[in-house]
Amino acid sequence: MEFDPILLAKRHLELIDQYRETLNAKSKRRAEKDSHRFRIPRHCGLTVHFARGGCPYQCSYCYIYDMDLGKNIEPYPLSPRELVYAILLNRNFISGRFGTLLAIGSITEPLIFEKHALEYFYELANLGNPIQFSTKKFITSSFALELSRVPTPVSPLVSIITFELSDILEPYAPKPDLRLESIRNLSNAGLNACLFLRPIIVGINYREAYKIMDVAREYGARCVVFGSFRITYRIYKTLKDLGLDMSKVEARANIKLIKKFPKRQYPVSLSRREKDRLIAYARKIGLIPFKSACCANSFNAGVVCPSICFETSFCTNCPNNCRTQTRPSINSLTEALRLLNIHIRLHLHNEKIFIDKKNYLKLVQTLSRRITLPRRP
């Protein structure tokens, strides 16, 4: 898993030049103004959008309807090459297999426009970065085969959170049995299909999670990602009005505070014991458990997790063995940053890096595979 940040930086600059030379002036202007150029990577990686607007599935627990995204979903307006160029210009992004993780599917169903999405996948493959997408869409065997041919590591997450309450929680989404077929088709195509159990809502679908894992494993799932529940006041009211028992959610969330700031998202987490039980059961039935989507993406690509989960409570000691891998030297990190024309001061202490410009935290963390923090006063 060892890699050289200097080689990453050199190839990254070469890719920028290639796209700059092949795109016309109008395309470059469109890319330079796009939000992908300025977006800071999250824990799961740099979020990439294949579509915009609302999501047609309208799941009752989804937070995007508090984000004023509109109701009409449409393909993302940039061409595949324009989108990749915008990403390359992002100063917190580094291309390559050991570079920034790419996460697709954070604000709407990313595979609604299949042909459009496939064009994006193939263009993104030129970067070489690990790609992960989350979906509820039914994936046919032919489309799964197309995805398996994308020449970069692709990690599929298929979201199934309930069988019993699907008509209430996900009335417009493809039924769970179709999503199980998606897992089978992806697995048969040679991809590491992963069950996405998110959100797990205490008192609503937690007990059902064990059965979902059993069935997903039968359909070929190799791993499972557990995800917490993020609530707004609108989501709370919606679920309560649907007649669901919200008493356990109320016991773990400050409803008065949520009502006071209705569009702010609040995590409603499982207890450590609840998480440990899910993880133990996943292992028992042969699924690789992950607490974070970035770990599934890193495992699929065979790289050390850029989010440094292996030094936090997010690590589940998966077969990736991130803790045992050699990390790049500080000298190579410093030279890579110089090549990228990023001038920051670094201080290494107890295998943690402190920097004086916090807007480059994610980039330095990815290039060094070390926890990166703002410089101590």
N, C-alpha and C positions, 0 to 999 in steps of 0.2 A: 504493500500500500504506500510505500515511500514515494514522495514526489518532490520536484524542485520548483519552488516559487518563481525562480528566475526564468525557467523555460516557460512556465505558465504565462508570465508577464510578456515575454517576447512573442509568443504565439497570439496572445490577446491583441497586441498592437498590430500584428500582421493582419488579423481578421478585420480590425477596424479599417485599416487601409484598403483591404479588398472590397469591403462594402462601400466605402466612401468613393472608390473609383468606379464602381459599377452602377451606383444609383444616380439618377438625375437630380438636378438642383431642387425641384419641387418635392421629390420623395425625401430628400435629406432634410428639407425644412419641416416636413410633416413629422418625421421621426424625431427631430431635435426638440419639437414642442410637446411630444407625447409624454404622458405620465410615467411610462415605463422607464424613461430616462432618469427620472428624479426619485423614483420609489425606493425607499429603504427596505432591504430584505428583512423578512420576518424570521421567526424561529424555524419555520418550515422551508424557508428559502425565499427567493424573489418570486412574488406572485405575478403570474402572467395571465392575461385575459384574452380568451378567444372570442368572447361576445360581450355585449354591454346591454344595460337596461335591467329590468327585473328578471326573475326566474319564473318560467311557466308552471313549475311544480308547486309553488306556493305552500311549502310545508309549514305547519302551524308553529313550529319551534324555531324557525329561521329568523336570524337577526337582520338580513339584508333589507327587509321591508321597513326598517327604521333608518335606512341610509339614503332615502330620497333618490333612488336610482331610476325611477320611472317604472312603467309597466310593460313597455314594448321591448322585447328582446330582439336584438339585431346583431349580425356579425360585426366583429371589431373592425373599425374603418381602415386600419393600416394593412397594406399588403404584407405577406409573410416576410419579404426582405426588409421592408420598412420597420416592421416590428423587431426583427433581430438587430437591426442597426440601432434602434432606440435603446435596446437592452445593452448593446455593446458600449454605448456612450454613458451608461450609468456608472458613476465613479465608485460605487460600492459593489460593482459586479465584476467577477473575473471568470473568463470562459475556460472550458476544459473539463475533463472528467473529474479532476480534483478541485474544480472551481465551485462557484456558487450553485446551490441546489435550485432547481426551477420547480415551482408549485403551481399547477393549473387547476382552477375550479373553485376559487374562493368566494366569488360573488354571484355566480350563476352557473347553470349546467353548461359545462364547457363543450360537450359533444352534440349539442342541439343541431348545429350545422356540420354534419359529418365531413363532407368534402372539404369545407373551409378549414375545419380542425385538422384534418390529415395534412393539408398543405402547410399549416403552421408547424405540426410535429416534424415534418421532414426538413423544413427550413431551420428550425431550432436545433436539429441534429448536427448542423454544421458547426455549432458551438462546441459540441462534445459534452455538454453538462448533463448530469443525471436529471431526468424529467419525471415528475410525478403528477398524475391527475386523479381527481376524485370525481365520481360520477354516480348517478342513479339511473342513467339511461340504459336501456336494453342494448347490449353489444352483441351483434350477430357474429357468427363464426368467421364470416368473410372479413368483417371490419377488424375483428381481433387479430386475424392473420396479417392484415395491413399494418396494424400497430406493432406487431412483432417484427416487422421488417424495417422499422425505423432504426437507423444505424447509430443509436446511442442508447444507454440504459434507460428503459421506461418502466416505471413502477406504478401499476394501476391499483387504486383504492376503490372498492365498490361498497357504497354506503347502504347498509341494512341495519336498522335499529329496532324494528319491531315486526312481528307477524300479526299479533293480536289487535294492535291499534293502528294499523296502517291506513285504514279508511278514515280515521279521525286525525292522525298526525300528518299523513302524507296523501291526502285524497286525490291529488292530481298527478302524482308521480307514478312511474311504472311500478307495478305490483312486485312485492318481494320475490315471488317465484321467478319473475323475469330477470331480476337482478342476480338471483342464484344461477340462472342460466348464463348470465354474463360472466360470472366467476368461472363456470365450467368452460366457456368458450375461450376466455383469456388464458386459462390454465392449459387447455389443449393446444393453444397456439404457442406455448412455451414461455409465457410470461409468468412472473411471480405474483399471481393475483392475491390481493390482500383484502380481508374484510375490514371495512371502516365502521367501527361501532362508535359513532359520534353523531349526536350527543347522547350520552348515557344520563338519563334524568332520574335522580333518586326518587323512589316512590312511584315511578311511571313505567320504566322499561328495564330497570336494573336486573330484576329477577329473570326476565326473558332473555337477557344477554347470553346466558349459558346455553340455552337451546339454540339460539342463533349461531353461536360458534360451532355447535355440534353439526348443524345442517350445512353451514358454509364449508366446513372441513370435508364433508361427504361430497360436496360439489367441486372440490379441488383447491380451496383456499389454502395458501401456504402460511400465511401470517395474519395477524389481527392488530389493528391500531385502535386503542381506546382513547376516546376524546371526551372532554368535559362539556358541560352545558353552559351556554352563555345566555343570560336572560336580560330582557328589557321589560319595562312596565307593560308595553303592548303585548309581548309574548306571554307574560304572566297572566294578564287579563284574558287573552285568547284561550290559553289552556284551561284556565279556571271556568270560563264560559262554556267550554266544551264538556264540562262535567268531570274533568279529571281531578283526582285527589292531589292537591298541591301542598298538603300539610308538611311533608318532609322537605319540600323545597322551601317553604316558609320558615321552617326551623333552622335552615342554613343560610338564608338570605335576609338582608335588611330591607323588607318590603317598603317601609316608610322612606328610606333613602332612594330606593329604586323608583318609587312614585314621584319623588321630588325632582329627580333627573331622569325623565322617562326615556330618553334616547340613548343614554349611556349603557354600555354593556357590562354586566357583572358576571363573574364566574360562579357557578354553583357546583363545587367539586365533590367528588366521592371521598369518603374517608380513606385513610391509608389501608385499613383492614379490608374495605370493599375492593380497592384496587388490587391488593395482594391476592385476594381470593380469585378475581378474574384472571390474573396473570398465571396463578398456579393451575387453574383449570385449563387455560389455553395450552400450557405446556403438557398437561396430562393427556390431552387429546391429539397432540402433535402439531399444534399451531405455534409459530414463533410470535411471542407477544411484544408489542411496542407501546410505550406511553406517548410517543410523539411521532408524527408523520415523517419528520426528517430522518428518523432512525430507519424506517422502512425503506426510504429512498436511498440512504447511504448503504444499507445492507444489500439492496438490489444491485447497486453499482460497485460494491466491493471497495468502498472508500471510508476513511475515518470521518465520522459525523462532523460536518463543519459547525454545527450548533453546540458542539462540545458537551453533548448529553452525557458522555461517559464520565464526566467529572461532576455530575449533578444527580439528583434523585430521579431524573427521567430515565436513566440507564436501566435496562432490564437484563444486562449481561447476555446479549444475543450472540450468535455465532460470529459476528463481525469482529469481536475482540479488539475494539478500538483502543482500549487502555494499553495494550501491549505493543502498539505500533510506534515506529520511530517518527518523531516530528521534525519539521525542517529547522535548520539552524537560524539563529537571529541574524547572522550575517547575510544569509541568502534572502531572508525576509526584507532586510534593509535595502539590499540591491534591487529586489523586485519592485519595491515601492519607489525607488529612485527612477527606475525605468518607466514606471507609470506616471512619473512627474507628480508624485504625492510626497510632500515634504512634512513629515511629522517626527516628533521625538518619541522614542521608545524606551521603556524601562522594564526589564525582565526581573521578576521577583517571585520566587517559589513557583516557577512554571506558569505564572500569570503575566500578561503583558499590560502595561499601563501606557496610554498614549495621551498626547495633549490636545488632540482634535477629535472629539467624540463622534463627529459625523462619519468617521472612517472605521468605527468599531467593527462592523460586520466584515468589511474587507480584510482588515488585519487578522481577525479571528479565523477567517477562511484560509488565508495564506499561511498562517502559523499553526492552525489547529490547537490553539491555546485560548483559554478564557481571556478576553480582552476587555479592559475597563478604562474609564477616564483616569487620567493621571491623578494620583493622590495629592491633596494640597500640601 
